[in-house]
Amino acid sequence: MTDDEPGLADAVDRFLDEADAAFDQYDQGYADADATVAVLRSHADDLRDALEE
C-alpha cells in the first residue's frame, strides 16, 4: 500500500457520501434533475482532483 491510497480512499468515501446526499435531496423533491447532476459533477471533479494529487 502506498501513502496515496489512504487519501484516495478518503476521497472515494467522501464522494460516495456526497453523491448519496445529492440523490436523497433529489428523491425527496428538494432538488431537480439539473441541480442534482451539477452537484454530482462537482463532486466528481473533486474526486478527480484527489486522484491527481
PyRosetta script that sets phi, psi and omega in degrees:
from pyrosetta import init, pose_from_sequence

init()
pose = pose_from_sequence("MTDDEPGLADAVDRFLDEADAAFDQYDQGYADADATVAVLRSHADDLRDALEE")
pose.set_psi(1, 134.7)
pose.set_omega(1, 178.9)
pose.set_phi(2, -93.4)
pose.set_psi(2, 168.6)
pose.set_omega(2, 178.4)
pose.set_phi(3, -64.8)
pose.set_psi(3, -25.9)
pose.set_omega(3, -177.5)
pose.set_phi(4, -74.6)
pose.set_psi(4, -26.8)
pose.set_omega(4, -173.4)
pose.set_phi(5, -62.2)
pose.set_psi(5, -41.8)
pose.set_omega(5, 177.8)
pose.set_phi(6, -61.8)
pose.set_psi(6, -40.1)
pose.set_omega(6, 178.1)
pose.set_phi(7, -64.1)
pose.set_psi(7, -39.4)
pose.set_omega(7, 178.3)
pose.set_phi(8, -68.3)
pose.set_psi(8, -41.0)
pose.set_omega(8, 177.7)
pose.set_phi(9, -60.7)
pose.set_psi(9, -40.7)
pose.set_omega(9, 177.1)
pose.set_phi(10, -63.1)
pose.set_psi(10, -41.0)
pose.set_omega(10, -180.0)
pose.set_phi(11, -65.2)
pose.set_psi(11, -39.8)
pose.set_omega(11, 178.4)
pose.set_phi(12, -66.3)
pose.set_psi(12, -44.9)
pose.set_omega(12, 177.7)
pose.set_phi(13, -58.9)
pose.set_psi(13, -43.6)
pose.set_omega(13, 179.6)
pose.set_phi(14, -62.9)
pose.set_psi(14, -44.0)
pose.set_omega(14, 178.8)
pose.set_phi(15, -59.8)
pose.set_psi(15, -47.3)
pose.set_omega(15, -178.4)
pose.set_phi(16, -62.9)
pose.set_psi(16, -41.6)
pose.set_omega(16, 177.7)
pose.set_phi(17, -62.6)
pose.set_psi(17, -44.3)
pose.set_omega(17, -178.6)
pose.set_phi(18, -70.0)
pose.set_psi(18, -36.1)
pose.set_omega(18, 176.9)
pose.set_phi(19, -65.6)
pose.set_psi(19, -43.9)
pose.set_omega(19, 177.1)
pose.set_phi(20, -58.9)
pose.set_psi(20, -41.7)
pose.set_omega(20, 179.2)
pose.set_phi(21, -63.5)
pose.set_psi(21, -41.1)
pose.set_omega(21, 178.9)
pose.set_phi(22, -64.3)
pose.set_psi(22, -43.2)
pose.set_omega(22, 177.7)
pose.set_phi(23, -64.0)
pose.set_psi(23, -39.7)
pose.set_omega(23, 177.9)
pose.set_phi(24, -61.7)
pose.set_psi(24, -43.4)
pose.set_omega(24, 178.1)
pose.set_phi(25, -60.0)
pose.set_psi(25, -41.3)
pose.set_omega(25, 178.8)
pose.set_phi(26, -66.5)
pose.set_psi(26, -47.7)
pose.set_omega(26, -178.4)
pose.set_phi(27, -60.5)
pose.set_psi(27, -33.1)
pose.set_omega(27, -179.3)
pose.set_phi(28, -85.1)
pose.set_psi(28, -3.3)
pose.set_omega(28, 177.2)
pose.set_phi(29, 85.8)
pose.set_psi(29, 10.2)
pose.set_omega(29, -179.1)
pose.set_phi(30, -83.6)
pose.set_psi(30, -15.2)
pose.set_omega(30, -179.3)
pose.set_phi(31, -139.7)
pose.set_psi(31, 145.2)
pose.set_omega(31, 176.3)
pose.set_phi(32, -88.5)
pose.set_psi(32, 175.0)
pose.set_omega(32, -175.3)
pose.set_phi(33, -60.9)
pose.set_psi(33, -42.8)
pose.set_omega(33, -178.9)
pose.set_phi(34, -62.4)
pose.set_psi(34, -42.4)
pose.set_omega(34, 179.0)
pose.set_phi(35, -65.8)
pose.set_psi(35, -39.2)
pose.set_omega(35, 179.9)
pose.set_phi(36, -64.9)
pose.set_psi(36, -43.2)
pose.set_omega(36, 178.2)
pose.set_phi(37, -63.4)
pose.set_psi(37, -41.0)
pose.set_omega(37, 178.8)
pose.set_phi(38, -61.8)
pose.set_psi(38, -42.0)
pose.set_omega(38, 178.5)
pose.set_phi(39, -64.4)
pose.set_psi(39, -45.3)
pose.set_omega(39, 180.0)
pose.set_phi(40, -63.2)
pose.set_psi(40, -39.1)
pose.set_omega(40, 177.4)
pose.set_phi(41, -62.5)
pose.set_psi(41, -41.6)
pose.set_omega(41, 178.5)
pose.set_phi(42, -61.9)
pose.set_psi(42, -44.0)
pose.set_omega(42, 178.9)
pose.set_phi(43, -67.1)
pose.set_psi(43, -35.9)
pose.set_omega(43, 176.6)
pose.set_phi(44, -65.3)
pose.set_psi(44, -39.1)
pose.set_omega(44, 176.2)
pose.set_phi(45, -61.8)
pose.set_psi(45, -42.0)
pose.set_omega(45, 177.6)
pose.set_phi(46, -61.8)
pose.set_psi(46, -41.3)
pose.set_omega(46, 178.8)
pose.set_phi(47, -64.7)
pose.set_psi(47, -42.2)
pose.set_omega(47, 177.0)
pose.set_phi(48, -60.5)
pose.set_psi(48, -43.3)
pose.set_omega(48, 178.5)
pose.set_phi(49, -60.5)
pose.set_psi(49, -42.0)
pose.set_omega(49, 179.0)
pose.set_phi(50, -64.6)
pose.set_psi(50, -36.4)
pose.set_omega(50, 178.8)
pose.set_phi(51, -66.7)
pose.set_psi(51, -36.9)
pose.set_omega(51, -178.1)
pose.set_phi(52, -77.0)
pose.set_psi(52, -16.6)
pose.set_omega(52, -178.9)
pose.set_phi(53, -72.8)
pose.dump_pdb("model.pdb")
